[in-house]
C-alpha cells in the first residue's frame, strides 16, 4: 500500500479515489476525519490522503490521476446559440447543446 496524494479536503480525496476505482485501481482514503484536530497536530498532517492498495498499480494510478486533474482546456463556439464555452465542458452552459464532435452531439 502506497500513498498517492494528499488532498486539500475530504471531498476531493473521495472524488479522486472514486475516479481511480472506476479506472480499476483499488484505493482507500486515509485521514478522512482528522481535519478537526488540525492545530493539535501540524495542519499538513491532518489532510486526507489517497492510498493505492496494490503497489504494482501505483504508476498507473499516478498517471491516471494526473490525466484526470489536467483535462484539456478547450475553447469552442456553440453551434446552436453562438456562445463561447471555455474549459473541458461537453455542453454549452447557455443552451445545453453538445460540443461539436462530442458524444452529446447527435449525428
N, C-alpha and C positions, 0 to 999 in steps of 0.2 A: 504494500500500500504506500503510495507516494502523494505528497501534497502537490496539487497542480497550480492553484492560485488562491490568493487571499482576496476576498471580495469586500467592497466598501459597506455592504449591508446584506442582511439575510435574504431579501427579495432577489437580488442579483445572484447570490450564491445558489439559491434554489433554482432560478431560471437557467443558469449555466449548467447545473447538474442535470436538470431535466432535458436540456438540449443535447447534452453529451449522452445521456441514457437513450434518447431517441436515435442517436447515431450508433448504438450498440455498445457503448462503453459504460461499464458499471462504475458508478461514482457514489460518493456519500458526502454530505455536508457536515463538517465538524464545527464546533464552537458556535452553533446556531443561536444560542441564548446567552452568550457571555457579554453582550453589549451593556447589560445592566451593572456589571462590575468594573467597567472602564473607570479608571481613577484609582481603584483599589489595586489594579494591575495596569501596566502600560497600555494605553489605548490600542496600539497596534497588535497587542496580544489578545485583544478582545474581539477582533474581527472574525467573521465566519470564513471558513476555508473549504474549498472543494478538493477532495481527495479521489484519486483513481485507485480502484481496488486491486486491479491486476497490473503489476509493474511493467509487464510486456506491452500494455496498451498505452503507456504514458506518452510516448512520442506522438502517436496517432491522436490522443486526446488533446495534447498541446496544439497540434496543427489544426484540428477541428475547432477548438475554442478560439484560436487566432482568426480563423476564417469567419467564424460567427460574430466575433467582436469587430471585424473590419470589413463589413459588407461594402460592395461598390457604391460609390456616391454618384448617382445618375442625375442628369438634368434632362427633362423631356417635356414636350408640349402636348397637352391633352388634345386628341383629335375631335372630341365631342364639344368641348366648351372653350378651348384655346388657352386654358390656364397653364402656367408653368409650374411643374412639380419637381422638387429637389429631394434628393435622398434615395434610399433603397426601396421606394414605395412602388407597388404594383398597380395601385389605383389612384385616380385623381381625387384629391381631397375635396374638391369643389362639387363635382358631379357624380363621382363614383365609377366613371368609365375606366376600363383596364388600360394599362400601358400598352402601346403598340408592340406586338411581338411577344407579349406575356401570355401565360395560360389563361388569364382572365378575359382576354380579348377574343370574342368569337371569330371563327374563321369563315 
